[in-house]
């Protein structure tokens, strides 16, 4: 069937369109015969909310795919190292990331600056040391 060839988001949009058409027909019928139009308002509000959620989900899916293509693999690897250390409960700093990646200090600094600019990581100061923490935006990027 033609329905199997369409992805889930398009199926949902198609079903919502059908519901909208049925709602319009039902509203026209109820308005002509009974003079009731409150059902139409409730159904349209419900339909709008569902449509909004579907469109938001589609947009976020494409947004995440696009962002992952824009971020170089080197930056993604740094984020993964920070996330792994947080999962283990280990506080990580620049020196330990540099040892894992085996890169120079200036190279790591440039990459860290990019991640800070994108708001994927932040620094936390404890005593004389600065530690790196992944932000919620950085976590959502890795998902």
C-alpha positions in Angstrom: 0.0 0.0 0.0 1.0 3.6 -0.4 0.7 4.1 3.4 3.7 1.8 4.1 6.0 4.0 1.9 5.5 7.1 4.0 7.5 7.8 7.2 5.7 8.1 10.5 5.7 11.9 10.7 4.0 12.2 7.3 1.5 9.5 8.3 0.6 11.5 11.4 0.2 14.7 9.4 -2.0 12.9 6.9 -4.2 11.5 9.7 -4.4 15.0 11.2 -5.5 16.4 7.9 -8.3 13.8 7.7 -9.3 14.6 11.2 -9.4 18.3 10.3 -11.6 17.7 7.3 -14.0 15.6 9.4 -14.0 18.3 12.0 -14.9 20.9 9.4 -17.7 18.7 8.0 -19.0 17.9 11.5 -18.9 21.6 12.4 -20.8 22.6 9.3 -23.4 19.9 10.0 -23.9 20.8 13.6 -23.9 24.5 12.9 -26.6 24.2 10.2 -28.8 21.8 12.0 -28.3 22.5 15.7 -26.5 25.9 15.7 -23.7 24.4 17.9 -20.2 25.6 17.1 -18.4 25.1 20.4 -17.5 21.5 19.5 -15.7 22.9 16.5 -13.6 25.2 18.7 -12.6 22.4 21.0 -11.8 20.0 18.2 -9.7 22.7 16.4 -7.8 23.5 19.6 -7.1 19.8 20.2 -6.0 19.4 16.6 -3.8 22.5 16.7 -2.0 21.2 19.8 -1.4 17.8 18.2 -0.2 19.4 15.0 2.1 21.7 16.9 3.7 18.7 18.8 4.2 16.8 15.5 5.8 19.7 13.7 8.0 20.4 16.7 9.1 16.8 16.8 9.9 16.8 13.1 11.8 20.1 13.3 13.9 18.9 16.3 14.7 15.7 14.4 16.0 17.5 11.4 17.7 20.1 13.6 19.6 17.5 15.5 20.6 15.7 12.3 21.8 19.1 10.8 23.7 20.1 13.9 25.5 16.7 14.1 26.7 17.3 10.6 28.0 20.8 11.4 30.0 19.7 14.5 33.3 18.2 13.5 34.2 14.7 14.8 37.0 16.1 17.0 34.5 18.3 19.0 32.1 15.4 19.3 34.9 13.2 20.7 35.7 15.8 23.3 32.0 15.9 24.3 31.9 12.1 24.6 35.0 12.1 26.8 33.5 14.7 29.1 30.1 12.8 29.2 31.9 9.5 30.0 33.8 11.0 32.8 30.6 12.5 34.3 28.8 9.2 34.1 31.7 7.6 35.9 31.6 10.4 38.5 35.1 11.6 37.6 35.8 15.3 37.4 37.8 16.0 34.2 40.1 18.9 33.3 41.9 20.0 30.2 45.1 18.1 31.0 43.3 14.8 31.2 41.4 15.4 27.9 44.7 16.3 26.2 46.3 13.0 27.4 43.4 11.0 26.1 43.3 12.7 22.7 47.0 13.1 22.4 46.8 16.6 21.0 48.6 19.9 21.7 47.5 22.5 24.2 46.7 25.2 21.6 44.6 22.7 19.5 42.6 21.6 22.6 42.1 25.2 23.6 40.6 26.1 20.2 38.3 23.1 20.3 37.2 23.8 23.9 36.6 27.5 23.0 34.3 26.3 20.2 32.4 24.1 22.6 32.0 26.9 25.1 30.8 29.2 22.4 28.2 26.7 21.3 27.2 26.4 25.0 27.9 22.6 25.0 30.3 22.8 27.9 31.0 25.1 30.8 33.8 25.4 33.4 33.4 25.0 37.1 36.1 26.3 39.4 37.0 24.3 42.5 39.9 25.7 44.5 42.7 26.5 42.1 41.5 24.1 39.4 39.0 24.5 36.6 36.9 21.5 35.7 34.8 20.9 32.6 31.1 20.1 32.8 28.8 19.3 29.9 25.6 21.4 29.7 22.1 20.3 29.0 22.5 21.4 25.4 25.7 19.3 25.1 23.8 16.3 26.6 21.0 16.7 24.2 23.4 16.9 21.3 24.9 13.5 22.2 21.6 11.8 22.3 
